[in-house]
């Protein structure tokens, strides 16, 4: 009876340790089949009006924002779009999922490799952009095909040289 109880306690202890280790790993890293995205814009070296084929001086950073529709299809509360950031100096290649506001997407949510960049008014809701009502809020859009990596945070920068990975 003591041997059986000892074996059960040993198995429970091993399982508890394994769950703690995996839980720690899972909360800090993107798993091998997941992907996470941070999108940036090199605003100093990219003429946004020319790139999005708008007339000169149409884009105003005070009145407009750039949103990127990610190549994902989600059910529930995960967002399908993200605001494009312009703070290239603040990119931290060592930050983990746990220490950021990033969302990791499961393999069944990742669909294709088309990123759609849209210029919208600053007060426009990003949740409406997929709806017919939201289409009226879009000033310009451009679709870019880019193969992203799974198992990591994809920190992608849109510049005059194209759409590239910042942290390799």
C-alpha positions, 0 to 999 in steps of 0.5 A, spaced: 500 500 500 505 504 501 509 503 495 502 504 491 501 511 494 509 513 493 508 511 486 502 515 485 505 521 489 511 521 484 507 521 478 503 527 481 509 530 482 512 529 475 506 531 472 506 538 476 513 539 475 512 538 467 506 543 467 509 548 471 515 548 466 510 548 460 506 553 462 512 558 463 515 556 456 508 557 453 507 564 457 513 567 454 514 564 447 510 563 441 509 556 440 512 553 433 506 553 430 503 560 432 505 567 429 504 574 432 505 580 429 507 587 430 507 592 424 511 598 423 512 604 418 518 607 416 515 614 416 521 618 414 523 614 408 517 612 405 512 617 401 506 615 404 502 619 398 506 616 393 506 609 396 498 609 396 497 612 390 494 618 393 494 626 391 500 630 394 499 632 401 493 627 402 495 624 408 496 627 414 499 624 420 494 628 425 488 626 421 489 619 419 492 613 421 494 607 418 491 600 419 493 593 417 489 587 416 492 581 418 492 575 414 488 571 419 481 569 420 478 569 428 472 567 431 471 571 438 474 576 441 481 576 437 482 582 433 484 581 425 487 588 424 492 592 428 495 599 428 501 600 424 506 604 429 512 609 427 516 608 433 522 604 429 527 606 435 523 603 440 523 596 437 525 591 442 527 584 439 527 581 445 521 582 448 516 576 449 509 575 449 508 575 456 511 582 457 507 585 451 500 586 448 501 582 442 496 576 441 499 570 438 494 566 433 493 559 432 495 555 426 487 554 424 487 562 425 492 563 420 490 564 413 494 566 407 500 571 407 496 577 404 497 584 409 492 589 407 494 596 409 489 602 409 489 609 411 483 611 415 481 617 419 484 617 426 477 617 429 474 611 425 473 604 428 478 598 426 472 593 428 468 596 422 473 596 416 471 589 414 463 591 414 460 595 408 459 601 412 467 601 414 469 601 407 466 608 406 472 610 412 477 607 408 481 613 404 486 608 400 489 601 401 494 597 399 495 589 399 502 586 400 503 579 400 509 577 405 511 570 407 511 571 415 514 566 420 511 561 425 514 560 432 516 567 433 513 575 433 514 577 426 516 585 427 515 587 420 517 594 417 513 597 411 519 602 408 521 604 401 524 597 400 518 593 401 515 589 407 521 586 411 522 583 417 526 587 422 528 582 428 531 576 424 
